[in-house]
Amino acid sequence: MLDKILKKYGIETVSAKTKIPRKHLVKLKEKDFEGFSKPQAYGFVKILQREYGEDFDELKSELDAWFCEGDECKEEIFVTQQRDSGSSVKKMVVLAVLILLLVGGAFIYMQERASEEPVASASSGEVQKSPSETKKVASPAQPQERQSEEAASKSEEANSTAAEPAAKKAAVAVEAAKKSEEPEPYVPKENPVLTPTVKLWFGIIDLSGKKRVAKTSADPYEIDFKGKKLLVTGHGKFEISDSFGNLFKYNDAKKHYFLIDDGMVKEIPVSEFKRLNGGRIW
């Protein structure tokens, strides 16, 4: 289907309409996906479908085969900045170990108490009885011994019952701590997204209606991909992603100027920014 469209309209016309670079169209046509990220490649197909309303199932099947071979996928994933969770994980692990130690110590203590049996001392005038007589006539110490054994048995059962939920809770806490260490994947959106690392001032100008938006925020901001827009940032660290899965990071304390054209983000010099904005910097 892509071959037919390129033959019908010409590669330059298709590139201008979709904002997909000519070299990328050639690679898609020749089924050469080397160097494409998965979000970028599927983003190109989505744009072609949107602009021409055709069925690109064959091209998508080729992409599926390229990015997923067997059980291992070649998907390229952008990872957001990992949160510093080392200290919290250590605290959780230490807490779980302390719970296990306390439960084990209580269990050992109850076993030692259960093993202590009261000893009855015989008087010098007491006559030794045979085993059969002993069964028939219980010594005064026997009721006390049975009570101690029953109490120890009940304590051991109660301690064991209490230890099982505590051990399960500790295991769940350790498992939750491990999961919190896993980084969250960065999932590209259809719209470009500006993500400040710190609190950042930025301004957006819609070139079609000259509508202006200015904000100071540390939260991600999603920019509508349709049409042409200008973006200027203040002094601060930030990241910006476009509709094709590309992620750009800026760690300097400088102003930056961008042109956003149908979801494609391009950094431009201040002179170009002023020319597009009618000679004004903002």
PyMOL commands that set and color helices and strands:
alter all, ss='L'
color gray80, all
select helices_A, chain A and resi 2-9+11-18+22-29+38-52+57-67+86-115+131-136+141-180+270-276
alter helices_A, ss='H'
color red, helices_A
select strands_A, chain A and resi 68-69+72-73+78-79+185-186+193-196+200-206+212-217+221-222+228-233+238-241+247-250+256-261+264-267
alter strands_A, ss='S'
color yellow, strands_A
deselect
rebuild
show_as cartoon
